[in-house]
């Protein structure tokens, strides 16, 4: 088999030396704690900025991004409830009535992809 | 001292010139992204849909194996890895072996999925998918196959619903001991980071966070992949495979926020699979209640779900007919590439065929 080119062999040697060290660093508890701390700091900074901008928008009686997020969360929760209800109804109906083969369910029209 | 053969020198120069020309051509194509990889090409039909979730049925004129095979995919990546490209596709091989293949695809979660919990998938979507398969095939059982976190969902389903009409359960690269999941879990487990701190405005864990988490596992892999590409940029086949693979590995989907919180609390901090402290939909769930024929496939060189994270599973399930297959492969190598083609897929096919009716 042909040998890889010189530049590739140099890279492989360097990678073999560096990769295990880096991989063992990311496996340490210190790395996990540092990453968590960085994530927490980022989230805290983001929350401060969001709170500040919300106060500004509320001053002029306009909804802020957090208000929209809250609405979206509520819509999401409602959507989930409806979906679960629909699924439970479907299951219940299947138990009660006994379904005929090939009967379509809501949004179930087979379409080729 | 080795003699310098002018013909071989000329041949090398000619080859290098030719390869550099091809490198330039493929490099321009890649940079201009004018050639997109064809992924997920096997023809299929959407036979059921609820929210973002779809049930796909792959077309097969030569279906000889019953019952049908329902695949449950992971929640954090795209399912086309199972049907990556023609000739390198788990789905394609299963169809060729005569299976009737169905797949539950979770789609791309948005703010409407942020409050989904594990029970939504385990108690609602998977049973609905199974019911739809049974309804359309007229059979009374299915073979269930879960990949990666989809394996966890399938396991929880089988454990929470011991009466579920499963002929068999196969899971691939499925973690159960989350202490060994490495930095991905440690940041939340050991580091104590709250899931709420990484959620986006939709209330989901953004795909960039998931992607960054995976990249951290192999810090040099990003550089190495470009080095590999440069070395083989002249090879059209390699470039096509590279494009398909990197397109998939960079293409994650948001992870529903409430599921992420549940996973961190129950599976990472409590290590629920190992400590038998699993709760789904308010009920205690025990892996010992998985009684159907069971196969777990794990990869020795898996850096995403390391071998110690998947290995205890075989002891935890209560099935009398249970098997473990360990392969010398990586996480993705279980479903695409040479190891998959040579070992994983034939073994899975063999396992399923032995527990199915095969008509000739």
Interface residues (C-beta under 8 A of the other chain):
Chain A: X4 X5 X8 X11 X15 X18 X19 X22 X23 X26 X27 X29 X31 X32 X33 X34 X35 X36 X37 X39 X40 X42 X43 X65 X69 X72 X73 X75 X76 X77 X79 X80 X83 X84 X86 X87 X88 X90 X91 X94 X99 X101 X102 X103 X105 X106 X107 X108 X109 X110 X111 X112 X113
Chain B: X43 X44 X45 X46 X47 X48 X49 X50 X51 X56 X57 X111 X112 X113 X114 X115 X116 X120 X124 X125 X127 X128 X131 X132 X135 X136 X138 X182 X183 X186 X187 X188 X189 X190 X191 X192 X193 X194 X196 X197 X198 X201 X202 X203 X216 X217 X218 X219 X220 X223 X224 X227 X231
